[in-house]
Amino acid sequence: MENNKIEDQTERTIAKSVIEELKIATPSELDIITIYKDGISILDIKDTFVKPYIKKYANETILLDAKGKNPKKYRLSISRQNMIIDFIKSLTYCSLKDFDSNDRIINVENGLYFLDGYKVVAKKEESDGFRETNDGERIYYKIKHFKQHKNLKKPYKSFIQIPVNYDPGAENLEIDQILVDIVGFEDVKLIYEMMGYFLASYVKFSKAFMLYGETGTGKTTIINIIRQFFGKQNISGVELQKLDDPFQIEKTRNKLINIFDDLSSKPIKFVGNFKGLVTNSSMRGSIKHVQGEIEWDNRCKGLFACNTLPTIKDYLTNAFYKRWVLIPCYEDFKEKGKEDTNIRDKKYSEGEKSGLLNKLLQALKRLEERKNFPEVWQDIEFVKNHWNMDINPVKLFVDDNCKIGEEIYEVDYDLLLSEVNKYRKEKQVKPITKNLLTRSLNKLDNKVGKRIKVNRKTKSIIKFPSGYKYRYIQFKEEYRMSNLKIDKKPNLDKVLNINQEMIESEVGNKNE
């Protein structure tokens, strides 16, 4: 019995030696060992990883009897090795919530950045302030914000580390210019505040972000910058429509951003976990081979991108729209001859990313002082109008101001386009093109979305001087009376031009 106690104590001692060398912590929810290395806790360490360390300390261990005599070499059996592993876990059990527990700390590659700073003793002439002791003595201090990992007294438990070095003198001129080209000078600060929010280990501002616009408008370039800066290890990729799956939502654990950059147009039906991801300080989900659900502190923000915003079920209320910041990307680089196919996958230098870190720290400070995003990103009606008008650019206008379906209905092509774009301007939405008007009408009713050339058979030259019309649609009478000023006398020049076109067309037909 005495020998068993001695050996039990030996296994515990070996376990403590391994724990100290590898700086081990074991989240009890997962029952998986983590080791601390280069400022970060590495998860999913297999038990086999620690076995060489157990063997090393076992070979150095000499056993003595109860009287401190008769030394003999410790023999490591499989059962003893398993016992040591059990000791390693039991001595280091902690909660998932013990990791990244201080949301005022940002873990970067070369150290910890303290958002609120920390005090160090300083000379009076170099100090930022002082405190008085009970004896009335003044102790002067200086506030610092950064501490290298090697200078920490004990490891900071963290699964999240930004793969960028803090360098207070670094700049990011190249990334600055790229973002100005995409969103404009005024909106770059907003993009930086969004990315600064991604840095933080909290979700208290309760916003998700949507980049949307046609191909070639810079969405992928923005996401490439974000991916490179934050690192793939800090990013999940769950589709918006799949967030309510408990196994999918778990993928956002220990992540700063959930990015899905090719969002489908499938309808958004359920938003429980989306709302939780955006607003809740803790989340629950499921892991394969782990019984029951686990809970973790939520620090993951949502960033999505699409060409066309997905449709939304009617029962989703303003609370859904309130959670969104829409970032339209309208600049068509291909059309303006500015498209650089290499810039979407461009690799940025370490110095450039360090400069970006400085910009994001300033932006986060600005965001926290304001206590929310700017008002331009708080307008629910703006989000609602943009979202619904992006799904079908003409539906709201037609629902409010037109009637469709009857064969006798008809409306001038250019006039309808003009009225739709006036309506969109009132809603703070960009104008649409003629082709998009036709495609959007076709989605409503394929009979409506067919342009018809006006000719003598339609007998509509005077009524439709533009030369094209849509049939099966017309303005409601109340809209026509209050909004349209239609001159009963036709524009003579337009009529003459149309007549000339008709004559030339007839001559051409005869010649054929």
C-alpha positions, 0 to 999 in steps of 0.5 A: 500500500505504501509503495502504491502511494509513492508511485501515485505521487510519482505519476502526479509529479511527472504530470506536473513537470509536463504541465509546466514545460508545455503550459497545458490547460484542458477545457473540461467541456471538450476534455482535450489538452491545449498547450501554450506556444508563442502567445497562443493556446493550441487546441486539439492536441492529441494525447499522443503528443504528450507521451514523449514528454512523459517518457522523458521525465519518467526516464529521469525519475528514480524511486526510493523506498519509504526509508529513502533507500534502495533506489530503482529506476521508474518503469513506465507502463501503459497503465501508468502512462494513462494515469499520468495523462489523467493527472495532466487533465485533472490538474489543468481542467478549466472552462472554455470561457477562461480563454480570451476572457479579457475583451480589453486585450488583443492578442497579436503575433509579437505580444498583447495590446491592452486597449485601456493600457496598463501602468508602469512606474516612471520618472516624473518628467516622463509620467502620465500621472501619479498615485498617492500611498497611505504615507502621502508619497507620490508614485508616478506612472506611465501608461503603456499599451503593448507587452511582448509575450516573452515579458508576460509573468504567466501565459494568457490563455487565448485561442485567438491571435491576429497573425500581425506584428504590432509596430506603432510606426508602420503605415498602410498606404497601399491598402488605403489607396485600394479601399479608396478606389473601391468605396471612396475616400469618405467611406474608408473610415467606415470600412476601418471601423467595421474591421476594428470591430472585428478585432474586438472580443465582443459583439456589443454593437450588434451588427452584421455586414453585407457587401453587395454589388455586381461582379467586378466592384471590389467585394472580393478585394475587400474580403481578401484584405480582411482574410489576410489580416485576420488569418484563416484560423480566426475565420469561419465560413458558415452560410447565412441560411445555415446558421440555425444548424447547431453543428454549423453554428459551432464552427463560429466558436473561437472565431472573430469573423464568419465570412461567406462571400458567395451568398446564394439567393435562397430565401432567409427563413429562420434567423434565431442563430443569426440574431444570437451571433450578432447580439448574444454574449454567449452561444450554444452548439453541438460538436460531433462525438461530444454528448450534449451541447456546449456553451462558449463566449461569442466574439464572432461577427458576421460578414457576407457578400453577394451579387444580389441580396437573398430574398426575405420572408414577409414575417421577418420584422424590423428587428432583422433589418436593424442588425444589418449594415449594407455596404453597396459596391457600385464602382465598376472597375471593368467598365472603367478600365481599372480592373486588376485581376491580380489585386483580388488575390494580392499578397500584402507585406508584413509592414503593410498589415502592421500599418493596417493594425494601427488604423484599426486600433484607431478606428476601434477607439473611435467606435467605442468613444461614439458607442455605436456605428455612425448614423448612416449605418443605423437607418433601418428604412435605408436597409429595408429599402435597399434590401427589397429593391435589390431583390427586385428593383421595380417590385415596390414601385409596381406594387404601389403605383401600377396595375398589371395583367390586362392586355389593354394595359400599356406604358411608355418604356422611357417614361416607366424607367424615369418614374422608377428611378425617381422613386428609387432616388427618394428611397436613397437607392441607385438608379437602374438601367433599361436592361435591368428594368426589363429583367425585373419586370419579367420576374414579376410577369413574363408578359410584362417584361417584353418590350414592343416596338411601336409601329403603325399596327399598334397605332400608338405613335403619338402616345408613345413617342420613345418608340418602345412600350410595355404591354400588360402594365399601366400606372394607377390612375391616382399616380398618373393624376398626381405625378405625371405631367403628360402633354396632350400635344405630341412633340413634333420633332419626335413624331417627325423622327419616328415617321421618318424611321417608319418611311425608311423601314418601309423603303428597306422592306420594299427593296428586300 
